[in-house]
Amino acid sequence: MRLHPAVVGATEEALREILRFTGPADVILSRYFRENPKLGSRERGAIAEAVYAVLRYKLAFASFAESGSGPAMRRLALLGLADAAGVDAIAGLSEQETEWLNRIAQIDRSTLPATLRANLPPWLYERLVSRLGEAETLALADALNRLAPLDLRVNSMKARREDVLAQLAHAGIVCEATPYAPLGIRVWKKPALQNLPLFKDGAIEVQDEGSQLLAQILAPKRGEMIADFCAGAGGKTLALGALMRNTGRLYAFDVSEKRLAKLKPRLARSGLSNVHPGVIAHENDVKVKRLAGKIDRVLVDAPCSGLGTLRRNPDMKWRQTPESVAELHDKQVSILNGAARLVKPGGRLVYATCSLLEEENEAIVAQFAESHKDFVLRPMGEILAEQKIPLEMGDYLKMSPQTHQTDGFFAAVFERVK
C-alpha cells in the first residue's frame, strides 16, 4: 500500500527543521506533527522512521545523495523513506528518482569506506578508534545505528515478573526476561503501552536494562536515607523506591522543575509514598547542604553527552561537539563533588553516565579518587556478585549495545571510609 503523496514534502519539511540541530529531534518532530494535524498515523509513522533513518545514516546518505538530481533535501527525504518503507511505497516519484533509489538499494553498504559505514562525526569516530581500534569501533557503531528494543521494569510493589510476562504474552506482545536486570522485560515490537492495564496500574515502567542495573548497584536497603542526585523524570528513583519496599526516605533532586514534573504521574501510578522530589538550584543548594553526611547511598546519574543512547537518540551524535563534551566534564566533576558531601561514613556513592567517552567516565572517577581520599573505589565485579547479577566486569560497569543489547552505560561505586 502506497503512502500519501504529501509524505515526501512533509518529510522534507521536518528534516529541514531537525537538521538545524537546534534541539532534540523527538521534540521538534512532535511539534511538527502538532502543527500539521492532517497527517494520519501511518503518514506520521513513515515520516518519523524516515527522519530517524537519515539521522542514523547521515554520512552515507549524504554521499549517496551526491549522485541524484533535484533539491538536496528531497534526495535525503527519499533515501530516508526508501530505508523506512521501501521504494515501492513512495508515491509521486519521477521515473528518474525511482531508478536512482533502486540503484542505491543495490549498494552493498559493507563495502563503503569505514567512516561512512560508522556514520559517526569524524571527531567521535577518531576518539573511539584511538581507544578501541577500527574493527571494534565499527561493531559498536553498527549496534548504535540499529533500532533499540523496548525495555520495561516490573514494579515489584505491584507485580511479579513471571506474571507480567504471562499477561503480555496473553495480550499478543512478544517479550522475554532480560538477562541481567532481575525485574526487566524486553519487548521486540513496540506496543501502545499507555493503553495496557499493566501500565495504567503502575505494574510496569519503561526503563533500559542498563539503567535498571544502576538501582541494583546502589543496592538500597529498607529504612535507609537515599538520594537520587540527578533524578530527571525519575525512572531510577522509582526503581530505588521499590527496592526500598516503600520504606525510609528517598530524595529525588534535579535542577530542572520541568523534568521533575514528569515524575509526578509516574509516582502516582507506582504506589510509592517514600519519595520526596526537590528542585535544587545547583549542587551546593541549601537543601543539599542540610543533608551533608546524613545519606546512606547517593546515585549520581550525571548529565552527559548521551552518546550511549544513539539507538534511541541518533541526533545526539550530530548535536554534540568536542567543546560541549569538555564543558560537560567540568559540570560532572562539580556535581560528583557536591553529591559526595551527602554520603555518611560507610555510605555508598555511585557515579554513572550513558556515555561511551573516557573523559566523561574513567577520567572523572580517577580525578574524584585523587581528590577524595576518604572514598574507596569498590570493584564492580564484587558489587555485581553481591547482587547475583551474572555479569563479568572489572573495576567499572561498562554496558554496550553490541555486547549486552543495552544502551551504552558506565558506572563506578565508591564507599566512604568509616
C-alpha positions as CSV (number, residue, x, y, z in Angstrom):
1,M,0.0,0.0,0.0
2,R,1.4,3.4,-1.1
3,L,2.0,6.3,1.3
4,H,0.0,9.5,0.7
5,P,1.8,11.7,-1.9
6,A,2.1,14.5,0.7
7,V,4.5,12.4,2.8
8,V,7.7,13.3,0.7
9,G,7.1,17.0,1.1
10,A,6.3,16.6,4.8
11,T,9.5,14.6,5.4
12,E,11.5,17.3,3.6
13,E,10.0,20.0,5.8
14,A,10.5,18.0,9.0
15,L,14.1,17.2,8.1
16,R,14.9,20.8,7.2
17,E,14.0,21.8,10.7
18,I,15.6,18.8,12.5
19,L,18.9,19.0,10.6
20,R,19.4,22.5,12.0
21,F,20.0,20.7,15.3
22,T,18.5,23.4,17.5
23,G,17.0,20.9,19.9
24,P,16.2,17.2,20.4
25,A,14.8,15.5,17.2
26,D,11.9,13.9,19.1
27,V,10.7,17.3,20.5
28,I,11.0,19.0,17.0
29,L,9.1,16.1,15.3
30,S,6.3,16.2,17.9
31,R,5.9,19.9,17.4
32,Y,5.8,19.4,13.6
33,F,3.1,16.8,13.9
34,R,1.0,19.1,16.2
35,E,1.3,21.9,13.6
36,N,0.3,19.5,10.8
37,P,-2.8,17.7,12.2
38,K,-4.0,16.5,8.8
39,L,-1.2,13.9,8.6
40,G,-2.6,10.4,9.5
41,S,-1.0,8.0,11.9
42,R,0.5,5.9,9.0
43,E,2.0,9.0,7.5
44,R,3.4,10.2,10.8
45,G,5.0,6.8,11.4
46,A,6.6,6.8,8.0
47,I,7.9,10.4,8.3
48,A,9.3,9.7,11.8
49,E,11.1,6.5,10.6
50,A,12.5,8.3,7.6
51,V,13.8,11.1,9.7
52,Y,15.5,8.7,12.1
53,A,17.0,6.7,9.2
54,V,18.6,9.9,7.9
55,L,19.9,10.8,11.4
56,R,21.4,7.3,11.7
57,Y,22.9,7.1,8.3
58,K,23.5,10.8,7.6
59,L,27.1,10.5,6.2
60,A,26.3,7.5,3.9
61,F,23.0,9.1,2.7
62,A,24.8,12.5,2.1
63,S,27.3,10.5,0.0
64,F,24.5,8.7,-1.9
65,A,22.6,12.0,-2.4
66,E,25.5,13.4,-4.4
67,S,24.7,11.1,-7.3
68,G,21.0,12.1,-7.6
69,S,19.3,15.2,-9.1
70,G,16.8,17.7,-7.7
71,P,16.8,19.6,-4.4
72,A,19.3,18.1,-1.9
73,M,16.7,17.9,1.0
74,R,14.3,16.0,-1.3
75,R,17.0,13.4,-2.1
76,L,17.7,12.9,1.6
77,A,14.0,12.6,2.3
78,L,13.6,10.0,-0.4
79,L,16.6,8.0,0.9
80,G,15.1,8.0,4.4
81,L,11.6,7.0,3.1
82,A,13.1,4.2,1.0
83,D,15.0,2.9,4.0
84,A,11.9,3.1,6.2
85,A,9.1,2.0,3.9
86,G,10.7,0.7,0.7
87,V,10.9,2.4,-2.8
88,D,7.5,1.0,-3.9
89,A,5.7,2.6,-1.0
90,I,6.7,6.2,-2.1
91,A,4.1,7.9,-4.2
92,G,4.9,10.8,-6.6
93,L,8.3,9.7,-7.7
94,S,9.6,10.6,-11.2
95,E,11.0,7.7,-13.3
96,Q,14.5,9.1,-12.8
97,E,14.1,9.1,-9.0
98,T,12.7,5.5,-8.9
99,E,15.7,4.3,-11.0
100,W,18.1,6.2,-8.7
101,L,16.6,4.8,-5.5
102,N,16.7,1.3,-6.9
103,R,20.3,1.8,-7.9
104,I,21.2,3.0,-4.4
105,A,19.4,-0.1,-2.9
106,Q,21.8,-2.3,-4.8
107,I,24.8,-0.8,-3.0
108,D,26.5,-3.2,-0.5
109,R,27.0,-0.9,2.5
110,S,29.6,-3.2,4.0
111,T,31.9,-2.2,1.1
112,L,31.7,1.6,1.9
113,P,34.7,3.3,3.5
114,A,34.9,2.8,7.3
115,T,33.9,6.4,8.1
116,L,30.7,6.1,6.0
117,R,29.9,2.7,7.5
118,A,30.2,4.1,11.0
119,N,28.1,7.1,10.3
120,L,29.7,8.9,13.2
121,P,31.0,12.5,13.2
122,P,34.8,12.5,12.5
123,W,35.8,13.7,16.0
124,L,33.8,10.9,17.7
125,Y,34.9,8.2,15.2
126,E,38.6,9.2,15.8
127,R,38.3,9.1,19.6
128,L,36.7,5.7,19.5
129,V,39.2,4.2,17.1
130,S,42.1,5.5,19.1
131,R,40.7,3.6,22.2
132,L,39.0,0.6,20.7
133,G,40.6,0.1,17.2
134,E,38.8,0.3,13.9
135,A,37.1,-3.2,13.9
136,E,35.6,-2.7,17.4
137,T,34.5,0.8,16.7
138,L,32.7,-0.3,13.5
139,A,31.0,-3.1,15.5
140,L,29.9,-0.6,18.2
141,A,28.7,1.9,15.5
142,D,26.7,-0.8,13.8
143,A,25.0,-1.7,17.1
144,L,24.4,2.0,17.9
145,N,22.8,2.5,14.4
146,R,20.2,-0.2,15.0
147,L,16.8,0.4,16.5
148,A,16.7,-0.4,20.2
149,P,14.1,-2.8,21.6
150,L,11.8,-1.6,24.4
151,D,12.9,-2.5,27.9
152,L,10.4,-2.5,30.7
153,R,10.9,-2.7,34.5
154,V,8.4,-4.6,36.6
155,N,7.3,-2.7,39.7
156,S,7.9,-5.3,42.4
157,M,5.5,-3.4,44.7
158,K,2.6,-4.4,42.4
159,A,3.6,-7.5,40.4
160,R,6.0,-10.4,39.7
161,R,8.0,-10.6,36.5
162,E,6.7,-14.1,35.6
163,D,3.1,-12.9,35.9
164,V,3.7,-9.8,33.8
165,L,5.4,-11.9,31.1
166,A,2.4,-14.1,31.0
167,Q,0.0,-11.2,30.8
168,L,2.0,-9.5,28.0
169,A,2.1,-12.8,26.1
170,H,-1.6,-13.2,26.5
171,A,-2.1,-9.7,25.0
172,G,-0.1,-10.9,21.9
173,I,3.1,-9.0,22.9
174,V,6.3,-10.8,22.0
175,C,8.6,-10.4,25.0
176,E,11.3,-12.1,27.2
177,A,13.0,-11.7,30.5
178,T,16.2,-9.5,30.3
179,P,19.4,-11.5,31.1
180,Y,20.9,-9.2,33.8
181,A,18.3,-7.0,35.4
182,P,16.1,-9.2,37.7
183,L,12.9,-7.2,37.0
184,G,13.5,-6.4,33.3
185,I,11.4,-7.4,30.3
186,R,12.4,-6.9,26.7
187,V,9.7,-6.2,24.1
188,W,10.7,-6.5,20.4
189,K,7.7,-4.8,18.7
190,K,6.7,-1.7,20.4
191,P,3.0,-1.8,21.6
192,A,0.8,1.1,22.6
193,L,1.9,0.8,26.2
194,Q,-0.3,3.6,27.6
195,N,-3.4,1.6,26.7
196,L,-2.3,-1.5,28.7
197,P,-3.9,-2.0,32.2
198,L,-0.5,-3.1,33.4
199,F,0.9,0.3,32.6
200,K,-2.1,2.3,33.8
201,D,-2.0,0.4,37.2
202,G,1.8,1.1,37.6
203,A,2.9,-2.5,37.3
204,I,5.4,-1.7,34.6
205,E,7.6,1.3,33.6
206,V,9.7,1.9,30.5
207,Q,13.4,1.7,31.5
208,D,16.5,0.4,29.7
209,E,18.1,-2.7,31.3
210,G,21.4,-0.8,31.8
211,S,19.6,1.9,33.7
212,Q,17.8,-0.7,35.8
213,L,21.2,-2.1,36.9
214,L,22.2,1.2,38.4
215,A,19.5,0.8,41.1
216,Q,20.7,-2.8,41.8
217,I,24.3,-1.5,42.1
218,L,23.3,1.3,44.5
219,A,21.6,-1.6,46.5
220,P,19.4,0.5,48.8
221,K,18.0,-1.2,51.9
222,R,14.7,-0.8,53.8
223,G,14.6,2.2,56.1
224,E,17.7,3.9,54.6
225,M,18.0,7.5,53.5
226,I,18.8,7.6,49.8
227,A,19.4,10.5,47.3
228,D,18.9,10.3,43.6
229,F,21.0,13.4,42.8
230,C,20.2,13.9,39.1
231,A,16.7,12.4,39.2
232,G,15.3,13.8,35.9
233,A,12.0,12.2,35.1
234,G,12.5,9.7,37.9
235,G,12.9,6.3,36.2
236,K,15.7,5.3,38.6
237,T,14.0,7.0,41.5
238,L,11.0,4.7,41.1
239,A,13.3,1.6,40.8
240,L,15.1,2.6,44.0
241,G,11.8,3.3,45.9
242,A,10.5,-0.2,45.0
243,L,13.8,-1.8,46.2
244,M,13.4,0.0,49.5
245,R,9.9,-1.6,49.7
246,N,8.4,1.9,50.2
247,T,10.3,2.5,53.5
248,G,12.9,5.0,54.5
249,R,13.3,8.3,52.7
250,L,14.2,8.8,49.1
251,Y,15.2,12.3,47.8
252,A,14.8,12.9,44.1
253,F,16.8,16.1,43.4
254,D,17.1,17.8,40.0
255,V,17.9,21.3,38.8
256,S,15.0,21.1,36.2
257,E,11.5,21.6,37.5
258,K,10.2,20.6,34.1
259,R,11.9,17.2,34.3
260,L,10.8,16.6,37.8
261,A,7.2,17.4,36.9
262,K,7.3,14.3,34.7
263,L,7.9,12.2,37.8
264,K,4.5,13.1,39.4
265,P,2.2,11.0,37.2
266,R,4.7,8.1,37.3
267,L,4.9,8.4,41.1
268,A,1.1,8.3,41.4
269,R,1.0,5.1,39.3
270,S,3.8,3.5,41.3
271,G,2.1,3.4,44.7
272,L,5.3,4.7,46.4
273,S,5.0,7.2,49.2
274,N,8.6,7.4,50.4
275,V,9.8,9.6,47.5
276,H,10.5,13.3,48.2
277,P,11.1,15.3,44.9
278,G,13.0,18.6,45.3
279,V,14.1,21.2,42.8
280,I,17.6,22.4,43.5
281,A,19.4,25.5,42.1
282,H,22.8,23.7,41.9
283,E,24.8,21.0,43.5
284,N,25.6,23.3,46.5
285,D,21.9,24.3,47.2
286,V,20.9,24.7,50.8
287,K,18.6,21.7,50.5
288,V,21.7,19.6,49.7
289,K,23.9,21.2,52.4
290,R,21.3,20.3,55.1
291,L,21.8,16.7,54.4
292,A,25.6,16.7,54.4
293,G,27.0,13.4,55.9
294,K,23.5,12.0,56.6
295,I,22.7,9.9,53.4
296,D,23.3,6.2,53.3
297,R,23.5,5.9,49.5
298,V,23.7,8.5,46.7
299,L,23.2,7.9,43.0
300,V,24.7,10.4,40.6
301,D,23.5,9.7,37.1
302,A,25.3,12.7,35.7
303,P,24.3,15.0,32.8
304,C,26.4,13.7,29.9
305,S,26.7,13.6,26.1
306,G,24.2,10.8,25.9
307,L,26.4,9.1,23.2
308,G,25.5,5.7,24.7
309,T,21.8,6.2,23.7
310,L,22.3,6.7,20.0
311,R,20.0,3.7,19.2
312,R,17.1,5.9,20.6
313,N,18.6,9.4,20.0
314,P,20.7,9.3,16.8
315,D,20.6,13.1,16.6
316,M,22.8,13.2,19.7
317,K,25.9,12.3,17.7
318,W,25.4,15.4,15.4
319,R,24.4,17.7,18.2
320,Q,27.4,17.1,20.5
321,T,30.9,18.6,19.8
322,P,34.3,18.2,21.5
323,E,33.6,21.6,23.1
324,S,30.3,20.6,24.5
325,V,31.9,17.4,25.9
326,A,34.6,19.4,27.6
327,E,32.0,21.7,29.2
328,L,30.2,18.6,30.5
329,H,33.4,17.3,32.0
330,D,33.6,20.3,34.3
331,K,30.0,20.0,35.3
332,Q,30.3,16.3,36.0
333,V,33.3,16.9,38.3
334,S,31.4,19.6,40.2
335,I,28.2,17.5,40.6
336,L,30.1,14.5,41.8
337,N,32.0,16.6,44.4
338,G,28.7,18.2,45.6
339,A,26.9,14.8,45.8
340,A,29.8,13.2,47.8
341,R,29.2,15.6,50.7
342,L,25.9,14.0,51.3
343,V,27.3,10.5,51.9
344,K,27.7,9.4,55.5
345,P,30.8,7.4,56.7
346,G,30.3,3.8,55.5
347,G,27.9,5.0,52.9
348,R,27.9,4.3,49.1
349,L,28.2,6.7,46.2
350,V,27.5,5.6,42.6
351,Y,28.7,7.7,39.6
352,A,27.1,6.8,36.3
353,T,26.6,8.1,32.7
354,C,25.1,6.9,29.5
355,S,28.3,8.0,27.6
356,L,31.0,6.0,25.8
357,L,33.7,8.6,26.3
358,E,36.6,8.1,28.7
359,E,36.7,11.8,29.6
360,E,33.1,11.5,31.0
361,N,33.7,8.2,32.7
362,E,37.1,6.9,33.8
363,A,38.7,10.3,33.8
364,I,36.1,11.8,36.2
365,V,36.3,8.8,38.5
366,A,40.2,9.0,38.6
367,Q,40.0,12.7,39.3
368,F,37.5,12.2,42.1
369,A,39.5,9.4,43.7
370,E,42.6,11.6,43.6
371,S,40.9,14.5,45.4
372,H,38.8,12.4,47.9
373,K,41.0,10.1,49.9
374,D,38.1,9.4,52.2
375,F,36.3,7.5,49.4
376,V,37.4,4.0,48.2
377,L,36.6,2.5,44.8
378,R,34.8,-0.8,45.1
379,P,35.5,-3.2,42.2
380,M,32.3,-3.6,40.1
381,G,32.8,-7.4,39.9
382,E,32.4,-7.7,43.7
383,I,29.2,-5.5,43.7
384,L,27.6,-7.5,40.9
385,A,28.4,-10.8,42.6
386,E,26.8,-9.5,45.8
387,Q,23.7,-8.6,43.8
388,K,23.8,-12.0,42.0
389,I,23.9,-10.3,38.6
390,P,25.6,-12.6,36.0
391,L,28.0,-10.1,34.5
392,E,31.8,-10.2,34.3
393,M,33.2,-6.7,35.0
394,G,36.5,-5.3,36.3
395,D,36.5,-2.1,38.4
396,Y,33.6,-0.5,36.5
397,L,30.3,-1.3,34.9
398,K,30.6,-0.9,31.1
399,M,27.5,-1.9,29.2
400,S,27.3,-1.6,25.4
401,P,24.7,-2.4,22.7
402,Q,26.9,-4.8,20.7
403,T,27.8,-6.9,23.8
404,H,24.8,-6.6,26.2
405,Q,21.9,-5.3,24.0
406,T,21.5,-2.3,26.3
407,D,22.3,1.4,25.8
408,G,25.9,2.3,26.5
409,F,26.3,2.7,30.3
410,F,29.2,3.4,32.6
411,A,29.1,3.2,36.4
412,A,31.6,3.2,39.3
413,V,31.0,2.5,43.0
414,F,32.7,4.4,45.9
415,E,32.3,3.8,49.6
416,R,33.1,6.5,52.2
417,V,35.7,5.3,54.8
418,K,34.2,4.9,58.2
